[in-house]
Amino acid sequence: MSASPDSHFRLAASQVLEERATQITVLSKGVLDVTNPSAADDLWLASRRLRAALEVFRPCLGRSEYREGKAEARRISKAVGERRDIDVAVAAYESVRGETAPEGAEGLDRVISTLRQDQAKANRALGQVVHGRRLQAFRVRIEEIADSTVETDAAGRAEEYRPLAVLPGEVTSLVAKRLARLREGAPESLEPDGIEAQQRMRVSAERLRYSLELTGDALGTQAHTARRAARGLQEILGQMRDSDVSMPPARRMIGELEAEDVSVISDRARGSRDLDPVLVQAAPNRNAYRGLELAVVHLAARREMLFERFKRLWLEQSRQGVWVALETSLKVES
């Protein structure tokens, strides 16, 4: 194992960083179109993959280049991630709305309208990040960071990426750290109420997957198997997170509707010694609750199904020895 990055590793760094900057530039062109929410998801994942590449190739980056690169990736990820989460919630409520009778859809319509306003606000913030000049500055800066990894200029580099055959010790240690973080978070994540742990485990699976995308050829077949396993975890835990971010808007709207009804009923009962139940039956928002409550039940039930799938997947991966095999491979490489 080489003690420092060799020329091939440095060349790979320049190629990967440029490729990922190009991918972000291309994906950003249609991201402000809210009728195509998959564009935001694609850009969000691309920004996360850029950050992972910066971490893998950190051994051949200067401290300032690494920090600036991560800051650029984080800025894009944060802005598009906020829009993407709202897109997910809108899609969830519109799906339930399509199966709800008109008399029970008032609450759903209100929460969708509120989410659309939030979506427009998030889109304006995202627009400032992917604005032509700002994105061009991002592209130039990432290319400068890529240039800093090698001595040859861009025109003199190989156009096609060649898989890494040898890794610096720091990179092997990074993958080992990612694997350890994933496994450490499993016990708490397997508990039904371990929502925060499950979100942390999703991030751990993502980071392990993206690091193995770049290092798998050097680490062997066990790494490719682990990469596919990490992707499976990332996808299921990501869907669970989507349910988690989608439920609060309905619960907030239910709270707002309850507050409105309490105020109206209190005014109507003013001067009475006690509250007439008839007034409650005539609450203005009485038809708006049902759709919202069913939406929460739908999201919670789907999350429960995903949680059971996650548990089965993790236990199956563990029985197959996926993570032990990768750990063994990393020890051989170190």
C-alpha positions as CSV (number, residue, x, y, z in Angstrom):
1,M,0.0,0.0,0.0
2,S,1.5,3.3,-1.1
3,A,2.1,5.8,1.7
4,S,1.0,8.8,-0.5
5,P,-1.2,9.3,-3.5
6,D,0.5,8.1,-6.7
7,S,0.0,9.7,-10.1
8,H,-2.8,7.4,-11.1
9,F,-4.8,8.3,-8.0
10,R,-4.2,12.0,-8.6
11,L,-5.4,11.6,-12.2
12,A,-8.5,9.8,-11.1
13,A,-9.2,12.6,-8.6
14,S,-9.1,15.2,-11.3
15,Q,-11.3,13.1,-13.7
16,V,-13.9,12.3,-11.0
17,L,-14.2,15.8,-9.6
18,E,-14.6,17.3,-13.1
19,E,-17.1,14.7,-14.1
20,R,-19.2,15.3,-11.0
21,A,-19.1,19.1,-11.4
22,T,-20.3,18.6,-15.0
23,Q,-23.1,16.4,-13.8
24,I,-24.3,19.0,-11.3
25,T,-24.2,21.7,-14.0
26,V,-26.3,19.6,-16.4
27,L,-28.8,18.5,-13.8
28,S,-29.3,22.1,-12.5
29,K,-30.7,23.2,-15.8
30,G,-34.1,21.8,-15.3
31,V,-34.2,21.7,-11.5
32,L,-36.5,24.8,-11.1
33,D,-39.3,23.1,-12.9
34,V,-41.5,21.9,-10.1
35,T,-43.6,19.8,-12.5
36,N,-40.5,17.5,-12.7
37,P,-39.6,16.8,-9.1
38,S,-37.2,14.0,-10.0
39,A,-34.8,16.7,-11.2
40,A,-34.4,18.0,-7.6
41,D,-33.8,14.5,-6.3
42,D,-31.2,13.8,-9.0
43,L,-29.3,17.0,-8.3
44,W,-29.5,16.4,-4.5
45,L,-27.9,13.0,-4.9
46,A,-25.3,14.4,-7.4
47,S,-24.2,17.0,-4.8
48,R,-23.9,14.3,-2.2
49,R,-21.7,12.2,-4.6
50,L,-19.5,15.2,-5.2
51,R,-19.0,15.6,-1.5
52,A,-18.1,11.9,-1.2
53,A,-15.6,12.2,-4.0
54,L,-13.9,15.1,-2.2
55,E,-13.6,12.9,0.9
56,V,-12.1,10.0,-1.0
57,F,-9.6,12.1,-2.9
58,R,-8.7,14.3,0.1
59,P,-5.2,12.9,0.3
60,C,-4.2,14.8,-2.9
61,L,-6.1,18.0,-2.0
62,G,-4.8,21.0,-0.1
63,R,-6.7,22.0,3.1
64,S,-8.2,25.1,1.5
65,E,-9.2,23.2,-1.7
66,Y,-10.9,20.5,0.4
67,R,-12.8,22.9,2.6
68,E,-13.9,25.1,-0.3
69,G,-15.0,22.0,-2.3
70,K,-17.1,20.7,0.5
71,A,-18.6,24.1,1.2
72,E,-19.7,24.3,-2.5
73,A,-21.2,20.8,-2.4
74,R,-22.9,21.5,0.9
75,R,-24.4,24.7,-0.3
76,I,-26.0,23.1,-3.3
77,S,-27.1,20.0,-1.3
78,K,-28.8,22.2,1.3
79,A,-30.7,24.4,-1.1
80,V,-31.9,21.6,-3.4
81,G,-32.5,19.3,-0.4
82,E,-35.0,21.7,1.1
83,R,-36.9,21.9,-2.2
84,R,-36.7,18.2,-2.7
85,D,-38.2,17.4,0.7
86,I,-41.2,19.7,-0.1
87,D,-41.6,18.0,-3.5
88,V,-41.8,14.7,-1.7
89,A,-44.5,15.9,0.7
90,V,-46.6,17.5,-2.1
91,A,-46.5,14.3,-4.1
92,A,-47.6,12.3,-1.0
93,Y,-50.6,14.5,-0.3
94,E,-51.6,14.7,-3.9
95,S,-51.6,10.9,-4.1
96,V,-53.9,10.7,-1.1
97,R,-56.0,13.6,-2.4
98,G,-56.6,11.6,-5.6
99,E,-58.3,8.8,-3.6
100,T,-60.3,11.1,-1.3
101,A,-63.9,12.0,-1.8
102,P,-64.4,15.8,-2.4
103,E,-66.3,16.3,0.9
104,G,-63.2,15.0,2.9
105,A,-60.5,16.7,0.8
106,E,-60.7,20.3,2.2
107,G,-57.9,19.8,4.7
108,L,-55.7,18.1,2.1
109,D,-56.3,21.0,-0.3
110,R,-55.2,23.4,2.4
111,V,-52.0,21.6,3.3
112,I,-51.1,21.2,-0.4
113,S,-51.7,24.9,-0.9
114,T,-49.4,25.7,2.0
115,L,-46.8,23.3,0.7
116,R,-46.9,24.9,-2.7
117,Q,-46.2,28.3,-1.1
118,D,-43.2,26.7,0.7
119,Q,-42.1,25.1,-2.5
120,A,-42.1,28.4,-4.3
121,K,-40.1,30.0,-1.6
122,A,-37.6,27.1,-1.6
123,N,-37.4,27.3,-5.4
124,R,-36.5,31.0,-5.2
125,A,-33.7,30.2,-2.8
126,L,-32.5,27.4,-5.0
127,G,-32.7,29.7,-8.0
128,Q,-30.1,31.9,-6.4
129,V,-27.8,28.9,-6.0
130,V,-28.1,27.5,-9.5
131,H,-28.2,30.9,-11.2
132,G,-26.1,31.0,-14.3
133,R,-23.2,33.1,-13.0
134,R,-23.2,31.4,-9.6
135,L,-23.2,28.0,-11.1
136,Q,-20.4,29.0,-13.5
137,A,-18.4,30.1,-10.5
138,F,-19.0,26.8,-8.9
139,R,-17.9,24.9,-12.0
140,V,-14.7,27.0,-12.3
141,R,-13.9,26.5,-8.6
142,I,-14.3,22.7,-8.8
143,E,-12.2,22.5,-11.9
144,E,-9.5,24.5,-10.2
145,I,-9.6,22.1,-7.3
146,A,-9.4,19.2,-9.8
147,D,-6.5,20.9,-11.5
148,S,-4.7,21.2,-8.2
149,T,-4.5,17.4,-7.9
150,V,-2.2,16.9,-11.0
151,E,0.6,18.6,-12.8
152,T,-0.7,18.2,-16.3
153,D,-3.4,20.5,-17.7
154,A,-6.9,19.3,-18.5
155,A,-6.2,18.8,-22.2
156,G,-3.4,16.4,-21.4
157,R,-5.4,14.1,-19.2
158,A,-7.0,10.8,-20.2
159,E,-10.7,11.4,-21.1
160,E,-12.0,8.1,-19.6
161,Y,-11.8,7.3,-15.9
162,R,-9.7,4.2,-15.1
163,P,-10.7,2.3,-11.9
164,L,-8.3,2.7,-9.1
165,A,-6.0,-0.3,-8.4
166,V,-4.1,1.0,-5.4
167,L,-5.4,3.2,-2.6
168,P,-3.5,5.5,-0.2
169,G,-3.8,4.3,3.4
170,E,-6.0,7.3,4.3
171,V,-8.6,6.2,1.8
172,T,-8.7,2.6,3.2
173,S,-9.1,4.0,6.6
174,L,-11.9,6.3,5.4
175,V,-13.9,3.3,4.1
176,A,-13.3,1.4,7.3
177,K,-14.6,4.4,9.3
178,R,-17.7,4.5,7.1
179,L,-18.3,0.8,7.6
180,A,-17.8,1.1,11.4
181,R,-20.3,4.0,11.6
182,L,-22.9,2.0,9.7
183,R,-22.6,-1.1,11.8
184,E,-22.5,0.9,15.1
185,G,-25.8,2.5,14.3
186,A,-27.6,-0.7,13.5
187,P,-28.8,-1.8,17.0
188,E,-30.6,1.5,17.7
189,S,-31.9,1.8,14.2
190,L,-33.6,-1.6,14.5
191,E,-35.8,-0.2,17.3
192,P,-39.3,1.0,16.1
193,D,-38.8,4.4,17.9
194,G,-35.2,4.8,16.6
195,I,-36.1,7.5,14.1
196,E,-33.1,9.7,14.5
197,A,-30.8,6.6,14.5
198,Q,-32.4,5.5,11.3
199,Q,-31.7,8.8,9.7
200,R,-28.1,8.7,10.8
201,M,-27.8,5.2,9.4
202,R,-29.2,6.3,6.0
203,V,-26.4,8.9,5.8
204,S,-23.9,6.2,6.9
205,A,-25.1,3.9,4.2
206,E,-25.0,6.7,1.6
207,R,-21.4,7.6,2.5
208,L,-20.2,4.0,2.5
209,R,-21.9,3.4,-0.9
210,Y,-20.4,6.4,-2.5
211,S,-16.9,5.8,-1.2
212,L,-17.1,2.2,-2.4
213,E,-18.2,3.4,-5.9
214,L,-14.7,4.9,-6.2
215,T,-12.6,2.4,-4.3
216,G,-14.4,-0.9,-5.0
217,D,-12.1,-2.1,-7.8
218,A,-9.1,-1.8,-5.5
219,L,-10.8,-3.5,-2.6
220,G,-12.1,-6.5,-4.4
221,T,-15.4,-8.3,-4.9
222,Q,-16.5,-7.9,-1.3
223,A,-16.5,-4.2,-1.8
224,H,-18.8,-4.4,-4.8
225,T,-21.2,-6.6,-2.8
226,A,-21.1,-4.2,0.1
227,R,-21.7,-1.3,-2.2
228,R,-24.9,-2.9,-3.5
229,A,-26.0,-3.8,0.0
230,A,-25.4,-0.2,1.2
231,R,-27.5,1.1,-1.8
232,G,-30.3,-1.1,-0.7
233,L,-30.2,0.2,2.8
234,Q,-29.9,3.8,1.6
235,E,-33.0,3.5,-0.6
236,I,-35.2,1.9,2.1
237,L,-34.1,4.3,4.8
238,G,-34.5,7.2,2.4
239,Q,-38.1,6.2,1.8
240,M,-38.7,6.0,5.5
241,R,-37.2,9.5,5.9
242,D,-39.6,10.7,3.1
243,S,-42.5,9.6,5.3
244,D,-41.0,11.3,8.3
245,V,-40.7,14.7,6.5
246,S,-44.2,14.3,4.9
247,M,-46.2,13.8,8.1
248,P,-45.5,17.0,10.0
249,P,-47.4,19.4,7.5
250,A,-50.6,17.4,8.0
251,R,-50.2,17.4,11.8
252,R,-49.5,21.1,11.8
253,M,-52.6,21.7,9.6
254,I,-54.8,19.6,12.0
255,G,-53.5,21.8,14.9
256,E,-54.4,25.0,13.0
257,L,-57.9,23.7,12.1
258,E,-58.5,22.7,15.7
259,A,-57.4,26.1,16.9
260,E,-59.8,27.7,14.4
261,D,-62.7,25.5,15.5
262,V,-62.0,26.1,19.2
263,S,-62.1,29.9,18.6
264,V,-65.3,29.8,16.6
265,I,-67.1,27.4,19.0
266,S,-66.0,29.5,22.0
267,D,-67.4,32.7,20.4
268,R,-70.7,30.9,19.5
269,A,-71.0,29.6,23.1
270,R,-70.2,33.0,24.7
271,G,-72.6,33.8,27.5
272,S,-73.7,30.1,27.9
273,R,-73.1,28.3,31.2
274,D,-71.8,25.2,29.4
275,L,-70.8,24.1,25.9
276,D,-73.7,22.8,23.8
277,P,-72.5,19.6,21.9
278,V,-74.5,20.8,18.9
279,L,-72.0,23.6,18.5
280,V,-69.1,21.0,18.2
281,Q,-71.0,19.1,15.6
282,A,-71.3,22.3,13.6
283,A,-67.5,23.0,13.8
284,P,-66.5,24.9,10.5
285,N,-63.6,22.5,9.8
286,R,-65.4,19.3,10.7
287,N,-65.0,18.0,7.1
288,A,-61.4,18.9,6.8
289,Y,-60.0,16.6,9.4
290,R,-60.7,13.3,7.9
291,G,-58.6,13.6,4.8
292,L,-55.6,14.9,6.8
293,E,-55.9,12.1,9.4
294,L,-56.2,9.5,6.7
295,A,-53.1,10.9,5.0
296,V,-51.1,10.6,8.3
297,V,-52.4,7.1,8.8
298,H,-51.4,6.2,5.2
299,L,-47.8,7.7,5.6
300,A,-47.4,6.0,9.0
301,A,-48.6,2.6,7.8
302,R,-46.3,2.8,4.8
303,R,-43.4,3.7,7.0
304,E,-44.1,0.7,9.2
305,M,-44.0,-1.5,6.1
306,L,-40.7,0.0,5.1
307,F,-39.3,-0.4,8.6
308,E,-40.1,-4.2,8.5
309,R,-38.4,-4.4,5.1
310,F,-35.4,-2.6,6.5
311,K,-35.1,-5.0,9.4
312,R,-35.3,-8.0,7.1
313,L,-32.7,-6.6,4.7
314,W,-30.2,-5.8,7.5
315,L,-30.6,-9.2,9.1
316,E,-30.2,-11.0,5.7
317,Q,-27.1,-8.9,4.9
318,S,-25.6,-9.7,8.3
319,R,-26.4,-13.5,7.9
320,Q,-24.7,-13.4,4.5
321,G,-21.6,-11.9,6.0
322,V,-21.5,-8.9,3.7
323,W,-20.1,-6.5,6.3
324,V,-17.7,-8.9,7.9
325,A,-16.3,-9.8,4.4
326,L,-15.7,-6.1,3.7
327,E,-14.1,-5.5,7.1
328,T,-11.7,-8.4,6.4
329,S,-10.9,-7.1,3.0
330,L,-10.1,-3.7,4.5
331,K,-7.8,-5.2,7.1
332,V,-5.8,-7.0,4.3
333,E,-5.5,-3.8,2.4
334,S,-4.3,-1.7,5.4
